Amino acid sequence: MVIPPVDKDRLAAVFKAYDVRGLTPEELDEPMARSLGAAFANFTKANMVVVGRDMRTSGEALLAAFSEGVVSQGVDVRDIGLASTDLLYFASGYLEAPAVMLTASHNPASYNGMKFCHARARAIGVDSGLVEIRRLAEQPAEAASHKGKVVKVDLLDNFVEHIHSFVDVKALRPLRIVVDTANGMGGLVVPAAFKDLPFEYEILYEELDGTFPNHPADPLQAENLLDLQRRVIESDADVGLAFDGDADRVFLVDENANLISGSITTALVASAILESDGPGPILHNLICSRATVEVIEEAGGDPIRTRVGHSYIKEVMAETGAKFGGEHSGHYYFARNYGADSGLIAALIVLERLSADGGPLSSLVAPLQRYESSGEVNVEVANTSEAIEKVSGFFSEERQDRLDGLTVDCGQWWFNLRPSNTEPLLRLNVEGPDQEQVAHRVEQILALFE
């Protein structure tokens, strides 16, 4: 048996900077999944590969095809079934095997994708293996002399024990919590994680449903938080939690239904980690608030600025020995979690801090909310490189760097402008002392594209 190659142009359409993602079946179908399974087996040269999937309707067939490709190369598969992405990363660490998660995260129901990692959840991105996997999929794959075996395993209880180890569960108090899992994988892992804890919790849209019948599983978009915010007020809850489709990201709202940004959550979790583990390096991506940097320093940490994206952060975490890293987009990385991100672990640490503080979440985070930001503004341009250079020239008198796109420090305010990895878009983030200043600066920068 020979698994046929995939056309280069088709592969180019679905391979992104950090993962594989595309419309199903138009761009990502079962033959491609089968070829990618064989390619991944040959890339890792492992004896065993771990696989898991989210609740999307195309997931079961794609995972079966991917597994067929893996076993065709004489490699065994450990299938953990329905899983959140952080459960899959845990399985990779726990079983010490490379892994793939079938998910399109927060994308609409018509999409699916794959997130790859080495054993112990080490990231695979465009600079660390995705190009080689793609190259292998462009070639036919001869079947091995013997097939591997597919064995189903259930690691949910082990995962829950692992995430509970990040907090003192006896110190948690009976907080009232509303959780919006948006019909995503949070509906599996949140009840398992919370069932033995002293919380009074309610889950919105707990049923796993890859058609997302209530609202998209993308908490970065404000409109997708409205149901959670409304229910927090109605139920007089202490905190609201919003998970994305594969439940590796979490966003918080306080008791007044105000959103707590990923930057502030990063600062809060970083201070907890530094308090428990002692001083050391803490990572933050370059669009995190200045307040994040200040809080890390005040807590005795050494803030290290990184590019946006999990593969970059995990690489820097390994290089620096950082105990924790956070992104404004709601990803939080823990050294004791094999360097991988977990929204559940971050949520539990915040809930532990809230339990110890005794006051409302708004009071706990108030000292950390020091600046105003624009949020991410997407700008469609014909040529992203030319546009960045035009902006750089306009602000030529200000301090600049090119760690990821263009960052300009103008003293009281700053901004980052970086290209999308997949679309002709620039992503603009501006931070300043007040909303009036931020709005003015956003208008000033956008005018440069007219």
C-alpha positions as CSV (number, residue, x, y, z in Angstrom):
1,M,0.0,0.0,0.0
2,V,1.2,3.5,-0.9
3,I,-0.3,6.6,0.6
4,P,-0.4,9.1,-2.3
5,P,1.2,12.6,-2.0
6,V,-0.8,15.8,-1.6
7,D,-0.7,18.6,-4.2
8,K,1.7,21.3,-3.1
9,D,-0.8,24.1,-3.7
10,R,-3.4,22.3,-1.5
11,L,-0.9,22.0,1.3
12,A,0.1,25.6,0.9
13,A,-3.5,26.6,1.5
14,V,-3.8,24.9,4.9
15,F,-0.3,25.2,6.4
16,K,-0.1,28.2,8.7
17,A,2.7,29.6,11.0
18,Y,1.7,27.5,14.0
19,D,-0.6,24.7,12.7
20,V,-2.7,23.3,9.8
21,R,-6.2,24.8,9.3
22,G,-8.7,24.9,6.5
23,L,-12.3,24.5,5.3
24,T,-13.5,20.9,5.4
25,P,-13.7,19.1,3.1
26,E,-12.9,21.7,0.5
27,E,-9.4,22.3,1.7
28,L,-8.8,19.7,4.4
29,D,-10.2,16.2,3.7
30,E,-9.6,12.6,4.7
31,P,-7.0,11.7,2.1
32,M,-5.0,14.8,3.1
33,A,-5.4,13.8,6.8
34,R,-4.2,10.3,6.0
35,S,-1.1,11.6,4.2
36,L,-0.4,14.0,7.0
37,G,-0.6,11.1,9.5
38,A,2.1,9.2,7.5
39,A,4.2,12.4,7.2
40,F,4.0,13.1,10.9
41,A,5.0,9.5,11.8
42,N,8.0,9.7,9.5
43,F,8.9,13.2,10.7
44,T,8.9,12.2,14.4
45,K,10.4,8.7,13.9
46,A,8.6,7.8,17.1
47,N,7.2,4.4,18.2
48,M,3.9,6.0,19.2
49,V,1.8,9.1,18.4
50,V,-1.0,10.5,20.6
51,V,-4.1,11.8,18.9
52,G,-7.1,13.7,20.1
53,R,-10.0,15.8,18.6
54,D,-12.5,18.5,19.4
55,M,-16.3,18.2,18.9
56,R,-16.4,19.4,15.3
57,T,-18.6,17.3,13.0
58,S,-15.7,16.5,10.7
59,G,-13.3,15.5,13.5
60,E,-14.0,11.9,13.9
61,A,-13.5,11.0,10.3
62,L,-10.4,13.2,10.0
63,L,-8.9,11.7,13.1
64,A,-9.5,8.1,11.9
65,A,-7.8,9.0,8.5
66,F,-4.9,10.6,10.3
67,S,-4.5,7.5,12.5
68,E,-4.6,5.3,9.4
69,G,-1.7,7.2,8.0
70,V,0.3,6.9,11.2
71,V,-0.2,3.1,11.6
72,S,0.6,2.5,8.0
73,Q,4.1,3.5,8.9
74,G,4.4,0.9,11.6
75,V,3.8,3.4,14.4
76,D,1.2,2.9,17.2
77,V,-1.5,5.4,18.0
78,R,-2.8,6.3,21.5
79,D,-6.3,7.8,20.9
80,I,-7.5,10.0,23.8
81,G,-10.7,10.7,21.9
82,L,-12.6,14.0,22.6
83,A,-10.2,16.4,24.4
84,S,-9.3,20.0,24.9
85,T,-6.0,21.0,23.5
86,D,-4.4,21.4,26.9
87,L,-5.6,17.8,27.7
88,L,-3.8,16.7,24.5
89,Y,-0.6,18.5,25.5
90,F,-0.8,16.9,28.9
91,A,-1.2,13.5,27.2
92,S,1.9,14.2,25.1
93,G,3.9,15.0,28.3
94,Y,2.4,12.2,30.4
95,L,2.9,9.5,27.7
96,E,6.2,11.1,26.5
97,A,5.1,10.9,22.9
98,P,4.6,13.3,20.0
99,A,0.9,14.3,19.4
100,V,-1.6,15.9,17.2
101,M,-4.8,17.7,18.1
102,L,-7.6,17.8,15.5
103,T,-9.1,21.3,16.1
104,A,-9.7,24.6,14.4
105,S,-9.8,26.3,17.8
106,H,-12.1,29.4,17.6
107,N,-12.8,29.2,13.8
108,P,-16.3,28.6,12.5
109,A,-17.9,25.2,12.3
110,S,-16.9,24.7,8.6
111,Y,-13.2,24.6,9.5
112,N,-10.9,22.0,11.1
113,G,-7.2,21.7,11.6
114,M,-4.3,20.1,13.3
115,K,-1.9,21.3,16.1
116,F,1.3,19.2,16.2
117,C,3.8,18.8,19.0
118,H,6.9,16.7,19.8
119,A,7.0,14.5,22.9
120,R,6.5,16.3,26.1
121,A,4.4,18.9,24.3
122,R,7.4,20.7,22.6
123,A,6.0,23.0,20.0
124,I,6.1,22.4,16.3
125,G,5.8,25.6,14.2
126,V,6.9,26.9,10.9
127,D,10.5,27.2,12.2
128,S,10.5,23.9,14.1
129,G,9.1,21.2,11.9
130,L,5.9,22.2,10.0
131,V,7.9,22.8,6.8
132,E,9.4,19.3,7.0
133,I,6.0,17.7,7.7
134,R,4.6,19.5,4.7
135,R,7.5,18.4,2.5
136,L,7.0,14.8,3.5
137,A,3.2,15.0,2.7
138,E,4.2,16.1,-0.8
139,Q,5.8,12.7,-1.4
140,P,4.2,9.2,-1.6
141,A,4.6,7.2,1.7
142,E,5.3,3.5,1.3
143,A,3.6,1.3,3.9
144,A,5.8,-0.4,6.5
145,S,6.1,-4.1,6.7
146,H,3.8,-4.2,9.7
147,K,1.0,-1.9,10.8
148,G,0.9,-0.1,14.1
149,K,-2.0,-0.5,16.5
150,V,-4.7,2.0,17.6
151,V,-5.3,1.9,21.4
152,K,-7.9,4.1,23.1
153,V,-6.9,5.7,26.4
154,D,-8.8,7.9,28.9
155,L,-6.6,10.4,30.6
156,L,-9.2,12.9,31.8
157,D,-8.9,12.0,35.5
158,N,-5.1,12.1,35.3
159,F,-5.4,15.6,33.7
160,V,-7.6,16.8,36.4
161,E,-5.2,15.6,39.1
162,H,-2.4,17.4,37.2
163,I,-4.2,20.8,37.0
164,H,-5.3,20.6,40.6
165,S,-1.6,20.3,41.6
166,F,-1.1,24.0,40.6
167,V,-3.2,25.3,43.5
168,D,-4.0,24.5,47.1
169,V,-7.5,23.1,46.6
170,K,-8.2,23.3,50.4
171,A,-7.7,27.1,50.2
172,L,-10.4,27.6,47.6
173,R,-13.6,29.1,48.9
174,P,-17.2,28.6,47.6
175,L,-17.1,31.2,44.8
176,R,-20.1,31.6,42.5
177,I,-18.9,31.1,38.9
178,V,-20.5,31.3,35.5
179,V,-18.6,29.5,32.7
180,D,-19.4,29.9,29.0
181,T,-17.9,26.9,27.1
182,A,-19.7,27.9,23.8
183,N,-20.5,24.3,23.0
184,G,-16.7,23.6,22.8
185,M,-14.4,21.3,24.7
186,G,-14.7,23.2,27.9
187,G,-18.0,21.3,28.3
188,L,-15.9,18.2,28.8
189,V,-13.0,19.4,31.0
190,V,-14.5,22.2,33.1
191,P,-17.1,19.9,34.9
192,A,-14.4,17.3,35.5
193,A,-12.0,19.9,36.9
194,F,-14.7,21.7,39.1
195,K,-16.7,18.7,40.4
196,D,-14.6,18.1,43.5
197,L,-14.0,21.8,44.3
198,P,-16.1,24.0,46.6
199,F,-17.4,26.2,43.8
200,E,-21.1,26.9,43.0
201,Y,-20.8,27.0,39.2
202,E,-23.1,27.2,36.2
203,I,-22.1,26.3,32.7
204,L,-23.6,28.0,29.7
205,Y,-23.8,25.9,26.5
206,E,-22.1,22.9,28.0
207,E,-23.3,20.4,25.3
208,L,-20.5,19.5,22.9
209,D,-21.7,20.7,19.5
210,G,-19.4,21.5,16.6
211,T,-22.0,23.5,14.8
212,F,-21.8,26.2,17.6
213,P,-25.6,26.8,17.7
214,N,-25.5,29.6,20.3
215,H,-22.5,31.8,19.4
216,P,-19.0,31.3,18.0
217,A,-16.4,29.9,20.3
218,D,-14.2,33.0,20.1
219,P,-14.0,35.0,23.3
220,L,-11.7,37.6,21.7
221,Q,-14.8,39.0,20.0
222,A,-16.8,41.2,22.5
223,E,-20.2,40.1,21.1
224,N,-19.5,36.4,22.1
225,L,-19.2,37.5,25.8
226,L,-22.6,39.1,26.1
227,D,-24.4,36.0,27.3
228,L,-21.8,35.4,29.9
229,Q,-21.8,39.0,31.1
230,R,-25.6,39.0,31.3
231,R,-25.6,35.8,33.3
232,V,-22.9,37.0,35.7
233,I,-25.1,40.0,36.6
234,E,-28.3,38.0,36.8
235,S,-26.8,35.3,39.1
236,D,-24.8,37.7,41.2
237,A,-21.7,35.7,40.4
238,D,-18.2,36.4,41.6
239,V,-16.5,35.7,38.3
240,G,-17.2,34.6,34.7
241,L,-15.0,32.4,32.6
242,A,-15.2,32.2,28.8
243,F,-13.3,29.4,27.0
244,D,-12.6,29.1,23.2
245,G,-13.5,26.1,21.1
246,D,-10.6,23.8,22.1
247,A,-10.6,25.3,25.6
248,D,-6.9,26.1,25.8
249,R,-7.7,29.8,26.2
250,V,-9.7,31.5,28.9
251,F,-11.0,35.1,29.4
252,L,-12.4,36.4,32.6
253,V,-15.1,38.9,33.5
254,D,-15.5,40.4,37.0
255,E,-18.5,40.5,39.2
256,N,-19.7,43.7,37.4
257,A,-19.4,41.8,34.0
258,N,-16.3,43.9,33.0
259,L,-13.8,42.1,30.8
260,I,-10.4,41.4,32.4
261,S,-7.8,41.5,29.6
262,G,-5.3,38.8,28.8
263,S,-2.6,41.2,29.8
264,I,-4.0,41.7,33.3
265,T,-4.7,38.0,33.7
266,T,-1.0,37.4,32.7
267,A,0.1,39.9,35.4
268,L,-2.1,38.3,38.0
269,V,-1.0,34.8,37.3
270,A,2.7,35.9,37.0
271,S,2.6,37.5,40.5
272,A,1.1,34.3,41.9
273,I,3.8,32.1,40.3
274,L,6.6,34.4,41.5
275,E,5.1,34.4,45.0
276,S,5.0,30.6,45.1
277,D,8.2,29.8,43.1
278,G,10.4,32.7,43.8
279,P,12.1,35.2,41.5
280,G,13.0,34.4,37.9
281,P,12.2,35.1,34.3
282,I,8.6,35.5,33.2
283,L,7.6,35.7,29.5
284,H,5.1,38.1,28.0
285,N,4.4,38.7,24.3
286,L,5.1,42.1,22.9
287,I,1.4,43.2,22.7
288,C,0.9,42.7,26.5
289,S,0.3,45.9,28.5
290,R,3.1,47.9,30.1
291,A,1.3,47.1,33.3
292,T,2.2,43.4,32.8
293,V,5.9,44.3,32.7
294,E,5.6,46.6,35.7
295,V,3.7,44.0,37.8
296,I,6.3,41.3,37.0
297,E,9.1,43.5,38.1
298,E,7.3,44.6,41.2
299,A,6.8,40.9,42.1
300,G,10.5,40.2,41.8
301,G,10.4,38.7,38.3
302,D,12.5,39.4,35.2
303,P,10.1,40.2,32.3
304,I,11.2,38.8,28.9
305,R,9.5,40.0,25.8
306,T,8.6,37.5,23.1
307,R,7.0,37.3,19.6
308,V,3.3,36.5,19.4
309,G,2.6,32.7,19.0
310,H,2.9,29.6,21.1
311,S,5.8,28.0,19.2
312,Y,8.0,31.1,19.9
313,I,7.0,31.4,23.5
314,K,7.6,27.7,24.2
315,E,11.0,27.9,22.6
316,V,12.0,31.0,24.7
317,M,10.6,29.3,27.8
318,A,12.8,26.3,27.3
319,E,15.9,28.5,26.6
320,T,15.4,30.8,29.7
321,G,13.9,28.4,32.2
322,A,10.9,30.7,32.7
323,K,8.2,29.3,35.0
324,F,5.4,31.1,33.3
325,G,4.5,33.0,30.1
326,G,1.4,34.8,29.0
327,E,-0.2,36.3,25.9
328,H,-2.7,39.1,25.6
329,S,-4.8,36.7,23.5
330,G,-5.6,34.5,26.5
331,H,-2.9,31.8,26.2
332,Y,-1.0,31.1,29.5
333,Y,2.0,28.8,29.5
334,F,3.4,26.9,32.5
335,A,6.8,25.2,32.8
336,R,5.3,22.5,35.1
337,N,2.8,21.9,32.3
338,Y,5.5,20.8,29.9
339,G,5.8,24.4,28.8
340,A,2.3,24.2,27.3
341,D,-0.6,26.5,27.7
342,S,-3.7,25.8,29.7
343,G,-6.7,28.1,30.3
344,L,-7.9,25.8,33.1
345,I,-4.7,26.1,35.0
346,A,-4.7,29.9,34.7
347,A,-8.3,30.0,35.8
348,L,-7.7,27.9,38.9
349,I,-4.7,30.1,39.9
350,V,-6.9,33.3,39.5
351,L,-9.7,31.6,41.6
352,E,-7.1,30.7,44.2
353,R,-6.0,34.3,44.4
354,L,-9.6,35.5,44.6
355,S,-10.3,33.0,47.4
356,A,-7.3,34.3,49.4
357,D,-8.0,38.0,48.8
358,G,-11.6,37.7,50.1
359,G,-12.8,40.7,48.1
360,P,-14.4,41.1,44.7
361,L,-12.3,40.4,41.5
362,S,-12.7,44.0,40.4
363,S,-10.8,45.1,43.6
364,L,-8.1,42.4,43.1
365,V,-7.3,43.6,39.6
366,A,-7.8,47.3,40.0
367,P,-4.1,48.0,40.9
368,L,-3.1,46.2,37.7
369,Q,-5.3,48.2,35.4
370,R,-3.0,51.2,34.7
371,Y,-3.4,52.0,31.0
372,E,-6.0,52.0,28.2
373,S,-5.7,50.0,25.0
374,S,-7.3,49.9,21.6
375,G,-7.7,46.1,21.4
376,E,-6.5,44.5,18.1
377,V,-7.5,46.6,15.1
378,N,-7.3,44.8,11.8
379,V,-6.4,46.9,8.7
380,E,-6.7,45.5,5.2
381,V,-3.8,46.6,3.0
382,A,-2.5,45.5,-0.4
383,N,1.1,45.2,0.7
384,T,1.8,44.8,4.4
385,S,5.6,45.3,4.1
386,E,5.2,48.6,2.3
387,A,2.6,49.8,4.8
388,I,4.8,49.0,7.8
389,E,7.7,50.8,6.2
390,K,5.5,53.9,5.6
391,V,4.4,53.9,9.3
392,S,8.0,53.4,10.4
393,G,9.1,56.4,8.4
394,F,6.4,58.6,9.8
395,F,7.5,57.7,13.3
396,S,11.3,57.7,12.5
397,E,12.1,60.0,15.5
398,E,10.7,57.5,18.0
399,R,12.3,54.4,19.4
400,Q,11.5,51.3,17.2
401,D,12.1,47.6,17.1
402,R,11.3,44.7,14.8
403,L,11.0,41.7,17.1
404,D,7.5,41.0,15.6
405,G,6.3,43.5,13.0
406,L,7.0,47.1,14.1
407,T,6.8,48.3,17.6
408,V,7.1,52.1,18.3
409,D,7.6,53.5,21.7
410,C,6.4,57.1,21.9
411,G,6.9,57.7,25.6
412,Q,3.4,58.1,27.1
413,W,2.0,55.7,24.4
414,W,3.2,52.9,22.2
415,F,1.9,50.7,19.4
416,N,2.7,47.5,17.6
417,L,1.8,46.8,13.9
418,R,2.4,43.3,12.6
419,P,1.2,41.4,9.6
420,S,-1.2,38.5,9.7
421,N,0.3,35.1,8.9
422,T,-2.7,34.2,6.6
423,E,-4.4,37.3,5.2
424,P,-3.4,40.7,3.7
425,L,-4.0,42.3,7.0
426,L,-2.1,44.4,9.5
427,R,-2.9,44.0,13.2
428,L,-2.6,47.2,15.2
429,N,-2.4,47.4,19.0
430,V,-2.2,50.8,20.7
431,E,-1.8,51.5,24.4
432,G,-1.8,54.9,26.2
433,P,-2.7,56.7,29.4
434,D,-6.4,57.2,28.5
435,Q,-9.0,56.2,25.9
436,E,-9.0,59.7,24.3
437,Q,-5.3,59.5,23.7
438,V,-5.6,55.9,22.4
439,A,-8.5,56.7,20.0
440,H,-6.6,59.7,18.7
441,R,-3.5,57.6,18.0
442,V,-5.4,54.8,16.3
443,E,-7.0,57.4,14.0
444,Q,-3.6,59.0,13.4
445,I,-2.0,55.6,12.4
446,L,-5.0,54.5,10.3
447,A,-4.9,57.7,8.3
448,L,-1.4,56.7,7.0
449,F,-3.1,53.9,5.0
450,E,-5.6,56.1,3.2
